[in-house]
Amino acid sequence: MILEVSDAGFAYPGRPSIFEGITFPLADREVLCILGPNGIGKSTLIRCLANLYRLCSGSIRLFGEEMSRLPQVEIAKKIGYVPQTHEIVFPFTVRDFVLMGRAPHLAAFSSPGKEDYEKADEKIALVGVEKIAEKPVNEISGGEFQLAMIARALTQEPAILLLDEPTSHLDFGNQIHVLEIIDQLAKSGLSVIMSSHFPDHAFLSSDTVAIMKYGRFMAYGVAEKVVTEENLKQTYGVDVSITYSNDVARHVCVPHKSGTCRCRGARHLECSGHPVVVAAAGR
């Protein structure tokens, strides 16, 4: 395993635990999708995996070595991290912004060389932002900036890519584009851990799924066994239908609007989701 998380726990000083007892392995070329509601600790866990926060308990081993003992520059050569948000301070061009991903590979006080620029341009092309490569990053859209962030992380040439809600600022087309990129990266040898609010993303691009709730993984395994109607109801508090679509050759998740169900006839009248209908039937 290239990453092993054992009984991991984290809490801010003087505050209740954010998560605890998190244990999972990450294999070569594996894509792990972490699902869960807002505020459950997904982003904090990913920051711990990036060594931005230190665990309060448990351990993270990277290629067999305890991560907390490794220099940050060595971790940056192996792990790329894309946060949900990033404050833009200076008007770097997109190309220069992506080029910053080469920093872990450069000696102190040295400048990027031809090879570094070529690697940056390669990743810019991969995510599809070539047309804005010379634009200042403070003049592009949030979705374009998210793609530039992914390109910068890939320019590090990591073995593991951590993506915190990678599609949160993207339109529908670019969401699918990013998920396709994740598939390509996994096939080329990269391992990926991504968090998401969208259960469909687990069916689209992941090998393994974890559902996080109450600071723990309430379910972990392959998508078809973990992303179930019952688990999603417990996690998000809404009814969903999960069915297999022959058109796209995968399972799909369809949320129900409040007060609707799949019942028909007598069953529909008895459904607890329809108190008004039930009352009318009893008159």
Salt bridges, closest charged atoms under 4 A:
GLU20 OE2 - ARG216 NH2 3.53
ASP28 OD2 - ARG29 NE 3.76
GLU74 OE2 - LYS77 NZ 3.57
GLU74 OE1 - LYS78 NZ 3.96
GLU115 OE2 - LYS119 NZ 3.67
ASP116 OD1 - ARG102 NE 2.94
ASP121 OD1 - ARG95 NE 2.77
GLU122 OE2 - LYS123 NZ 3.29
GLU157 OE1 - ARG102 NH1 3.35
GLU157 OE2 - LYS119 NZ 2.97
GLU165 OE2 - HIS197 NE2 3.17
ASP200 OD1 - ARG250 NH1 3.62
GLU229 OE1 - ARG262 NH2 3.23
ASP239 OD1 - LYS233 NZ 3.56
